[in-house]
Amino acid sequence: MADHLDLEPAARRLADLAAATPDSRLDGPTPCTGMDVAGLLDHVMMLAQAFRQAADKTGSPDDGPPPEASGAHLPPDWRVELPRRLDALAEAWRSPSAWEGETAAGGLTLSGQEAGAIALNELVLHGWDLARATDRPYRCEEWEAQVSHDFAASIPDVPEAREGLFGPVVPVPDDAPLFDRALGLSGRAPDWSPGPRQA
């Protein structure tokens, strides 16, 4: 992995998908079990702030894990605030100091390198989640897929290691595209669909 990863493309894709998400889809399902689209957007709001603080070294392990995401927590101005937070996140990780030393996110102490890779992974996977939940295509760069694959592969497929992070590994053929394999390792079925919408 390169010392510094560019989070801006993944952050911009996610911001664009969010901006084009109609209110009528906010209560729809997502690939994240038990989480609707509004809850997913609330989660992205929180992770954008937490990993921006990780880049700035202003987070602390004492902050603990984030609260459970819920659409009820999504602020009325989320269409303005979410892109702002994603832009700030990407900009913060442009600083070389973000990748140095130790930092904290989600109540965990991490190296700057680990935190940056996790932040990218979150942006890529949740970009795909939002695209799938709203019946839109999603494409990431091969190097982004590699980062997500390598991170997901590093998490043992046992409940205690994956709780709050990923669901159980979904089997994907060895010759499937790299991003499909990354999705499977992260507990997602690459062919997931929200199903038909009620009229």
Buried (B, 14 or more C-beta within 10 A) or exposed (E): EEEBBBBBBBBBBBBBBBEEBEEEBBEBBBBBEEBBBBBBBBBBBBBBBBBBBBBBBEBEBEBEEBEEBEBEBBEEEBBEBBBEBBBBBBBBBEBEEBBEEEBBBBBBEBEBBBBBBBBBBBBBBBBBBBBBBBEEEBEBEEBBBBBBBBBBBEBEEEEEEBEEEBBEBBEBEEEBEBBBBBBBBBBBBBEBEBEEEEE
